[in-house]
Every structure is written in structure tokens, then in C-alpha cells.
Amino acid sequence: MTIRTSAIRRIEHASSLRAEVERALSAAIVSGELEPGALVSVPTLAAQFAVSATPVREAMLDLEKRGFVEPVRNKGFRVTHVGEDDLRQVVQVRRWLEVPAMSLVTESFPTDRLDHYRELADRIVTAAAAADFSEYLAADTDFHLALLELTGNQRLVDIVADLRRQTRLVGLADMKNTVELKHSAQEHHALLDLLVDGRADDAEALMHKHIGHILGWWAGRTED
């Protein structure tokens, strides 16, 4: 059995328990820790999070709206299966938006703030090494949205943020201690190198490949 840091663990403190529970459950579903078809109950989850049932129930209802779970009468909620067509469409739209955005970022990348973006990338590398997939997903989102903010287009940032919330990486939780996970984490530093050097075409190519992991490694498939 693979041992990893679970996203579903005691919540010590949070300004919004509902939001924190939803974030943790979303990470568990997105990464595949909670597999498609898994049945979960509010009381059991509340005990694992060490919170009352109310924020867990509210979080599950939010996840139901996102299509991540479906209610099962008198039993709880079942994690929904990932639709291949839906996943491909999300990848396609993300590529349409995020790949060409790298050219704009290359033109305006603030080299004087490179250390800040390196720290964001380091968070991803550290989380990958620890197999903390909740932190990995949060750090990955923070990194990519921070780069997109450099385009000056907040609508783009918001749309991509929403698309990322719909993206499922069901094979991610099985990637602990793999070369692929390490390589994907390091791609964030490689992308920064390309942006600093002004290599827009190479940055676009790397982003195209990086998003493609959703249909490859993170879906349990090999890549060329």
C-alpha cells in the first residue's frame, strides 16, 4: 500500500471550516486519493477532520455543484467518475488560454521579482517530495495563476482558476517517489528559466507539454 500524506486530516485552525474542508476534499478527489466511485459519509469525514458535521455537509454540497460527488440516499456521497471527453475539453481550453499567455508573460516578466516566483516553484517541488498532494495542488495553482496575473488580464486569471477547479488528476496520488512527479515539479523552474531568457516559443512549448500531463501521467498513462 502506498503511504502518503492524506489531504483528509485533522483541521487545526481555519477562518472558514467549510472552505478548508472543501479545499481538502477537493484535493483528495482531484489527486485520486478519493477514487472515482468511492463512497464517503459526512459523519466519517467530520470525525477525520475533527470538526462538526455542518461544514462537511456544506462542503459536500459545494462539491456536488462542481460535479465532483453525487448524493447517495441514506449513505452519503459518491465520488463521480471522470469523463474522458470532459477532461480532454478542459485540457484543450486550458491550452488555448495558457499556452499563448506565456508569450505575453515573457515580454513583461519582472526579473527583479524572480526570487518570489522561485519560492512559489520551490513549494511545488517540496510538496511533491513529501507526497503532500493537497499542498502540491495549492502551490501549483498559486504558481500558475501568479504568472497569468502578469498578463494584466484578470478575466483570464479567473477563467483559468475555474478550469483548474474542474480538472481531475486521478492518477496523481499514485505518483509518489516517481521520476515523473519529480520531473513535472521541476518543470516550473524550467519555465521560469525560459521566461527570464525571453524564450517565448520554448515557454509556450513547455506549457503545452505541462498541461498535457493531465491526459498522460496524471491519468495513469505513459508519455513519449
ChimeraX attribute file (.defattr): number of C-alpha atoms within 10 A of each C-alpha:
attribute: neighborCount
match mode: 1-to-1
recipient: residues
	/A:1	3
	/A:2	7
	/A:3	9
	/A:4	14
	/A:5	15
	/A:6	16
	/A:7	22
	/A:8	20
	/A:9	16
	/A:10	14
	/A:11	14
	/A:12	9
	/A:13	8
	/A:14	10
	/A:15	7
	/A:16	10
	/A:17	20
	/A:18	18
	/A:19	16
	/A:20	18
	/A:21	27
	/A:22	21
	/A:23	19
	/A:24	22
	/A:25	24
	/A:26	28
	/A:27	26
	/A:28	23
	/A:29	25
	/A:30	28
	/A:31	26
	/A:32	20
	/A:33	25
	/A:34	22
	/A:35	19
	/A:36	17
	/A:37	14
	/A:38	14
	/A:39	17
	/A:40	18
	/A:41	18
	/A:42	20
	/A:43	16
	/A:44	13
	/A:45	20
	/A:46	20
	/A:47	14
	/A:48	13
	/A:49	21
	/A:50	13
	/A:51	18
	/A:52	14
	/A:53	17
	/A:54	14
	/A:55	19
	/A:56	26
	/A:57	21
	/A:58	17
	/A:59	23
	/A:60	26
	/A:61	18
	/A:62	17
	/A:63	20
	/A:64	17
	/A:65	11
	/A:66	13
	/A:67	14
	/A:68	24
	/A:69	25
	/A:70	19
	/A:71	17
	/A:72	12
	/A:73	7
	/A:74	7
	/A:75	11
	/A:76	17
	/A:77	23
	/A:78	20
	/A:79	20
	/A:80	18
	/A:81	15
	/A:82	19
	/A:83	10
	/A:84	11
	/A:85	9
	/A:86	12
	/A:87	17
	/A:88	15
	/A:89	12
	/A:90	20
	/A:91	21
	/A:92	14
	/A:93	13
	/A:94	20
	/A:95	19
	/A:96	12
	/A:97	16
	/A:98	21
	/A:99	22
	/A:100	17
	/A:101	22
	/A:102	28
	/A:103	20
	/A:104	16
	/A:105	21
	/A:106	23
	/A:107	15
	/A:108	15
	/A:109	20
	/A:110	13
	/A:111	13
	/A:112	7
	/A:113	9
	/A:114	15
	/A:115	10
	/A:116	12
	/A:117	20
	/A:118	16
	/A:119	14
	/A:120	20
	/A:121	24
	/A:122	18
	/A:123	20
	/A:124	29
	/A:125	24
	/A:126	16
	/A:127	20
	/A:128	25
	/A:129	17
	/A:130	15
	/A:131	22
	/A:132	18
	/A:133	28
	/A:134	25
	/A:135	20
	/A:136	22
	/A:137	22
	/A:138	16
	/A:139	21
	/A:140	19
	/A:141	17
	/A:142	17
	/A:143	21
	/A:144	18
	/A:145	19
	/A:146	14
	/A:147	19
	/A:148	21
	/A:149	16
	/A:150	19
	/A:151	19
	/A:152	13
	/A:153	11
	/A:154	13
	/A:155	10
	/A:156	17
	/A:157	21
	/A:158	14
	/A:159	13
	/A:160	21
	/A:161	15
	/A:162	11
	/A:163	14
	/A:164	17
	/A:165	15
	/A:166	17
	/A:167	18
	/A:168	24
	/A:169	25
	/A:170	23
	/A:171	20
	/A:172	22
	/A:173	26
	/A:174	19
	/A:175	19
	/A:176	19
	/A:177	12
	/A:178	11
	/A:179	10
	/A:180	16
	/A:181	20
	/A:182	17
	/A:183	13
	/A:184	18
	/A:185	23
	/A:186	16
	/A:187	18
	/A:188	23
	/A:189	19
	/A:190	15
	/A:191	22
	/A:192	20
	/A:193	15
	/A:194	18
	/A:195	26
	/A:196	17
	/A:197	13
	/A:198	17
	/A:199	16
	/A:200	22
	/A:201	16
	/A:202	15
	/A:203	25
	/A:204	22
	/A:205	14
	/A:206	19
	/A:207	21
	/A:208	19
	/A:209	16
	/A:210	18
	/A:211	17
	/A:212	18
	/A:213	20
	/A:214	22
	/A:215	19
	/A:216	17
	/A:217	20
	/A:218	23
	/A:219	19
	/A:220	16
	/A:221	11
	/A:222	11
	/A:223	10
	/A:224	3
